[in-house]
């Protein structure tokens, strides 16, 4: 299973489309087997879900997501855990422990980001 965590300034990115990079973890039997850092390509509306699918991501952890991103991720079979903030190592631990919850909130403030 591949888990991507959106990172901005060494914290969970609060705007998915503007993260600096993703930590992509390969997880097996509740253990991280490997981790890679994948740089976020230049922001283009609707492109990141496809980019994550190309990197075989199964689950995304991020802060805020717009409705288009949520729809596109779900259509590609990528689970989005959103409304998360904090230190990536702690969030990863919570995910593996099964204690991380998604807020399921949709960000509707995107008109000022483009």
Helices and strands as residue ranges (DSSP letters): E 2-8, E 11-12, G 16-18, E 21-28, E 31-39, H 48-54, E 59-61, H 67-75, E 79-81, H 88-97, G 110-112
